Amino acid sequence: MLSSNDLNKFYNISDFKNILKEKLPQKKFLKILNKSDYNKQIITLQSELVLLQNWIKENNKRVCIIFEGRDAAGKGGAIKRFVEHLNPRNSRVVALSKPSELELGQWYFQRYLSNIPNPGEIVFFDRSWYNRAIVEPVMGFCSNDEYLLFMNQVNDFEKMLIDDGIIIIKLWFSISKEVQKSRFVSRLTNPLKTWKFSNVDLEGQKRWDLYSKYKTKMFDKTNTDIAPWKIIDSNNKLSARIESIKYVLSICDFKNKNSTLKENKLSLSIQDFIQIDKKQLKILNKSKSLINLLSRKNTSISKTIRYIKYERELKKLQVEMIRLQNWVFNENKKVIIVCEGRDAAGKGGAIRRAIQHLNPRKFRVVALPKPNELERSQWYFQRYVHHFPKDGEIVFFDRSWYNRAVVEPVNGFCTQSEYNTFMNHINSFEKMIIDNNIILLKFYYSISKDIQLKRFNEIKNSPLKKWKYTIVDSNAQKLWSKYSIYKDLMFKKTNPDFAKWNIIKADKKIYARIKTLELILKNIPYDKKTKIHSKEINF
């Protein structure tokens, strides 16, 4: 265990790694070192992905990235790192559930074709049409004739897409039987991962050899020159994420490629270690704290301690969010969570923490772009209603119909008549939503003018975030007072007892994120006895 003297000594000689190597067991030291190196690498690669996305958008490219592999191979975790800092309006993750009766009667590729990328877009398939190559025949979900037909057609199908200009990248995440089993056990014992485990997972272990047989057939048949498979060794999740992102980046020769590849260096001073008490020292000796100190720019002891405490509190709330989601699904409830606030108020970050460990097939985040010509001619609420939840689903609106209450009139995007009509109808609209048994929560993230300016400057200078800065953002500071006037009118008019606003002070992002989850859990009357853990499984 490191002492305060060790920490002071480290900063006198500027050699944290050597001190850690001397004081920690080798296994723990290597784990911390690997994770800190990974953290630095992933940020750099994600910056390159933002540049790639810009190139795709500017050149109207269409990119389809397929993630395949055995259950628990790390596909979802890799996709999460791919999309973490991308513009969600030009990227999508497609994770289709089992086909409906209607889809079962259609051409097999049809439901996938409805999700292929539009010009300027990247689509990530978390499993794809290759379900029919392995999972379906192994599990008996298709006939042998259906399997053979797919295998005879898939190469021609992909050639047609590629000839039409779509870039197809196919990734296979490969793990050993032992690693898969250990990850299944982890899913069953970790409340944040339990929802991932299914009977298909269990059968995957029992039918390992049959799975391998069909996997080999798939590679032999579909590893073509125009659409080759890239096999990613994913026994180590961290290296698999790095390797998969590097491979995708290598496929395209985009503008400013490799321009963000700069080393992330420590920037702490010895003053950071003065007056550390025993409780703080105990926190600092946790692996997460040491990783944080090694891998984050411009950090400090106080920041690290706050971050670790925040992570602990967040995890507890995220476990309850899983319980809430299970209740929503089991009881066929429908939930809408509206997130509003000034630009750079932290709405997106709060939503990401709320959904971080939820089952992605049971929630959606809706962040609509500006309306097209057809939508402008429709009833104003129509394009939002189109995204309302189905039974058992939670929908988060990252900005909503309340655009017309503040953003649109402030920036001249609607007429006074359109604004007046909206304000006259909004309460009745939300009353109808609630009367139709949809749970509606409304959050407003409030920040000061100085904090907004500070965040805008950070966004403009960040290779990961600068895509967020828009013309509307550039006008937000000079229109601050006008925003305030319309915001106050919105609160005065649209805060009835049946649909009240929850105002969250968001100058401190970590406070706002915690408060968001607390208020969701407080305001939705879920059964706190709803089970999270699956029953015990014997492999």
N, C-alpha and C positions, 0 to 999 in steps of 0.2 A: 504493500500500500504506500502511496506517495504521501510524504509529509509536507507541511508548509515550507520547511527548510529546503526540501527537494525542489519545490516549485520556484522558490527564490533563486536557488542555485542554477536551476535550468535557465532562468532568464538572465542570470549573470554571464553564463557561458553560451547562451543562445543555442542550446542543443537539446530540445525537448525529446527528440526521438531516442537519443542515446540514454537519457535518463529513464525513459519508459522501458527501453530494452533491458536496462540494468535491474530495474525494480519489479517488472511484471513477469509472470510465467510466459514462456515463449509462445504458447498457443494463443493466450490472450493478447500478447503484444502484436503478433502477426495478424490476428483478426482485426484489431484496432487500426493497424497500419494499412491493411488492405481496404477496410471500409473508408478510411479517410482519403486514401488515394482514389478510390472509386468515386467518392463524393466530388472531388475536384475534377476528375475526368468527365463525369456525367454532365456537369454544368457546362463544360466546354463543348461537349458534343451536342447538347441541347441548343446551345447558341448557334451551332452550325445547322441544326435542323430548322431553326427559324429562318436562316438564310436560304436553305433549300425550299422551304415553303414559299418564301417571297418570290423565288425564281419560278416555281410552279405556277403561282398566281399571275405573275407578270407575263408569262409565256403561254398561258392557257393550257398547261400540261395536265394530263390526267394520270394519276399514280395510284395503283392498287397494290397494297402490301398484304400478303397472306401469311398468317401466323398459324402453323400447324404443329402437332406434336402430341405426345401422350398426355393424359390428365396429370396435372401438377407439374408440368414441365417448365412453367414460368412464363407462359405466353402472355397472360393478363398483366403480370408485373412488368414485362418488357414493353407492352403497348402503353401502359401508364407512363413510363419514362419517355416514350416517343412523343406522346401528345401533351405532356405536362405543361409546356410553355408555348404550344402552338396556338394560332388563332382558331378558335372553335368554329368560326364561320366559313373556314376553308379546309376543315378536316373533320372526318367522322370516324367513329368506331362502330363497326357492324358486328353484333353478336346475336345472331338469330336464334330464337327458341325453336322447339320442334315444330315441324310444319303443321298448319291447320288442315282441316278436311278439304277446303278449297285448294290449298297449295299442293296437297297430295295428288289432286287430279290434274295438275298443270305439268308442263314440261319441267323437268328437274331443275334446269338452270334458271328458270324464270324468276324465282324470288331473289336470286342473287343478282340478276341483271338489273332489277329495280333499285339496287344499291351500289352499282358501279359509279366511279367518280364522274362528276361534272367537270367542264373545263376550269382549270385553276384550283383543283381540289385533290387532296390525298384522302383515300379511304383505307382504313385498317380493318381487315377481316379477322376477328377472333374466332377462328375456325371458318371454313369456307365450303365451297362445293366439294372439297376433298373429304368431307364427311362420308360421302358414298364410296370412297376408295378404301377406307379402313373401318371407321367406327360402325357404320351401318351394317356391312356384312359380318363383322365380328360379333355384333350384338343382336343380329337377326332382325334388323330394322328395314332391310330391303331384301328382295329376292335375288337369286343368282343371275337371272336374266337382266334385272335392273342394274346390277353391279357390272355385268359384262358390257351392257349398252353404254354405261357411263365411261368405262375404260376405253371403249372404242371411239367415243366422241370428244373426250376432254381435251386432247391435244389440238384438234381442229377448232374447238370452241375457243381455246386460249389464243390460237393463231389469228382467228377473226378479230378478237379484241385488240391484239397487238398490231395487226395490220391497220386497224382503225385509229391507231395512235396512242393507245393506252399502254402505259409502262406497268408491267406485272413483275413484282418481286416476291419470290416464294421462300419462306423461311421455315425450316423444320427444327424444333427444339428437342434435342435428344437427351434422355436421362436413363440411368440404370434402374433396374428393378428395385434395388435396395434403397436408392435415393427416393424413388417414387413412394415406396412404403413409408419411409420416414416422414415425408411431407404429408401423406395422408394422416398419419398419427398426429402430426402438428396441427392439421386442420381440425381434428376431433377434440384437441385439448385447448386450442386457442379460440376464445369466444369471438374474436374479430374475423376468424376464418371458417368457422363451423359451417356457415351457409354454403360454402364451396363444395362440401362433400356430398356425393350422391351414390346411389346404388351402381351407377355406371362406373364410378371410380373403383368400387370394390371388385367389380367384374374385370376391370382392367388388369388387376393383379392376378386374378385367377386365370385369365385368358391371355397372359403375357406372350406365350409362344405363338398363338394364333394371330395376335396383333402384329407380331414381328413378321410373320409370313406375309400378311397383307401389306405391311409397310414396305417390304422388299419388292413386292410386285408393283407397288405404286411408283417407287423410285425407278425401277427398270423401265416402266412404261412412260412416265411423265417427266423425266429429267431431260428435257429437250434443250437444244442449243439456244432457242429463242426464249425459253422459260425454264431455266435450270433451277434446281433446288439448292439452297445454301443450308448446310447442316450446321447448327449451332450447338456446341457442347454446353448443356445447361445444368450439369450436376452442380456447378457453382452459379447461382443466380446472378451475382454481380458481374462476373466476367461475361456471362451470356448477354446481358443487357448492353454492355460496352461493345461486344463483338457484333451484335445485330445492328446497332446504330451505325457503327463504323462501316459495315457492309453496305447498308442502304445509302450512306453518304458517298461511298465509292462509286455507286452506279451512275450518278448524275454529275455532270460538269457544270455546276451552277456558279453564278456571279459571286465574287468575293470569297470563294471557297478557301478554307483554312485561315481566314483572317482573324478568327477569334481564339486561335490556339496560343494562349498565353498562360504561363504558370501562375497558379494561385498560391501566394505566399502568406505566411503568418504575419500578423501585425499586432502584436501585443507588447506591453511594456512591463517592467518589474513592478510598477505601481499597482498593477492589477491584482497583485498577490498580497498586498498589505492588509492586515486585519481580517484574515479568513478564519472564521470560527470552526469548531469541530463538525458541526452539522453541515456547513457549506463544503468543508473538505471531504466529508463522506459522499456528498453529491458529486463533487469533482472527480472522485475516484471511480465513478461508474463508467463503464465502457462508452456509453452514449456521450458523456461529458468530454472524455478524452478525444473521441472521434470529432466532436464538435470543435474543440480547440485546435485540432490538427487540420481541419478541412475548411473552416469557414473564414471568409475575409472579414477584417475589421471587427473581430469579436473581442470579448472581454470576459473576465471571470463573472462579473455581475450579469452580463447578458447570457452567458452559458447557464448559470444557475436558474435564471428566470425561464430560459428555454426548456430546461429539463423539467422544472416544476409544471410548466405549461403542458408539456408532452404527457406527463402523468395524468393531469386533470382531463386533458383532451381524450386520452385513451378510455377512461372510465365513462365519459359521456358517449363516446363512439360505440362502446359495448351496448349502452342503453338504446342508441339509435338503431342497432341491429334488432333489439327486442321490439322496438316500436315498429320497424319495417315488417317484422314477422307478424305482428298483430294486425297491421294494415292488410297484409296479404291474406292471412287466415280468416279475417272477418270481412273480406271484400270491401274494405273502406276505400275511399278516394280522397286524396290529400293534395291541395295546391298550396305552395309556399312562395309568396311574392317577395322578391328582394329588390328594393329601390334605394336610391340615395344619389348623392352627387358623384360625378366622375372621380375615380381614384379613391372611393370611400372604402373599398375592400369587400365589395359584394361577392365577387368571384372567389376570393380566397376563403370567405366564410362558407360558401356553398361547397367548395372542394373539401373542406374539413368535415362538413356534415355528411357527405356521400362517400368519403374515403374508403370505408370498409363495408359499404352496403352492397347488396346483390344488384349488379347493373341491369339485370333483366326485370327488376321490379321498381325502378325509378327512372326518370328522365330529367335532364337539364335543358331548358328551352331558352336560347339566346337568339332571338330573331334579328335578321338584318333589316335594313330599311325596306319598307313595303315596295313591291313592284307595281306596275301599272294596273294589273288586274286587282290586286289587293287594295289599291287606293280607291277603286271604284266600288268596293264591297262595303257592307256594314262594318264599321270600325272594329268591333269586337270579334269579327268572324275569324280572322287568322289566329287569334289567341284561343278561341273555343276549339279550333281544330286540334290543338295540342293538349286538351284537357285529359285528366287521368282516366284510365280504365279501372275496373274493379281491382282492388288489391295493389294499386300503384300510387307512388308519390311523384309529383311533378314540381320541380323548382323553376320558377321564372326569373332569370337573370335580366332584369327589367321586364316590364309587363305593359298592360294597357294603360298604366299610369304615365307612360311616355307623353300621352296627350294632356296630362294635368300640369306638367312642368317643362320637360325638355322641348316638346314641339312648340308651344306658344312662346317660350323664351327665345328660341332660335328661328322663329318664323316658319316652322314646318307645317303649321295648320292655320286656318283662318279663325277669326274671333267667333264666328258662328259655329264652326266645328268644335272649338273649345267649349263653348256654352252648352252645346248639345251633349257633349261627353259629361260635363259636370252635372247636368240635369238627369242623366241616365245612370250614372255609375253606381249609386247606392241600390237602385232597383235591380241592376244587373247582378251585383254581388249577393243581394237578397235571394234572387232566383238560384244562384249557384248553391248557396247554403241550404235553401229549402229543398234542393234536389240531393241532399245528403252528401255534399262535398265539403270536407273540412277545409276552411280557408284561413291561412295565416298571412299577415302582412308585416314585413320588416322594412324599416327605413334606417339606413346607415348614415349617421350625422358626423361630419368632420368640419374642422375650422378652415378658414381660408388659407392660413399659413401652412397647415399640414397638407392641404391639397396642392399648393404650389411646390412644396418640398417633394411630394410624391410624383408630381409631373416631371420635375427635374430628374428624379431617379429613373423614371420610366424612359425618358428621352435618352438617357445615357446608358441604359441597360440593353445589351444585345438580346437578352431573353424577353424583354418587355416592350421594346420601343414600337412594336407593331400595334400596341394598344392605344398609342397616342394619335388622336384624330383631330379633325378641324373643330369638332364640337368641343373637345378638350381645350384646344388652343384659345377658344373664346370664353371658356368657363370662368376664368378669373375676372375678366373685365365685365362679365354679365352676372357677377356674384349677387349683387343686390336684387337684380331682376329675378334670379332663381329663388332668392329668399322670399320675395313677395308671392310668387306662384306656389312655392312650397307651403307657406302659411295658409294660403287659400285652400290648398288641397287638404291639409290637416283639418281645417275648419269645416269643410264640406263633406269629407269622406271618412269620418271617424265615428260611425254609428256604433252602438253597443254590440251589434251582431258581427261587426267586421272592423274591430279597432286596430289602430296602428301600434306596433311595438317599435319604439324609437331606441336605437342602439348607438351609444357614443363610440365612434370608430376611430378616434385619433390614435388609439393604441390597438393595433390589429389583433394581437393575441387576446386581448380582453373582448373584442368584438366577436371573435370566433367562438370563444367559450360561451359568451352570453347568448349567441345565436342558438347553440345546441341546448343550453339550459331552457330557453324560452320555447323551443320546439317541444321538448320533453314535458314542459310544464303545461302547455296549452292544448296538446293533443291527449285526449283521455284514454290512453292505451292501457292495456292490462299489464301491470308490472310483473306479473307472474308468468307471462308468456315465455316459453322455453327458447333458449339460444342454442344449447348444446344438443347435438344429435345423440341417439342412443349408442351404447357401447358396441363397437364392431370388432369381430375377431377375424384377422386376416388368415 
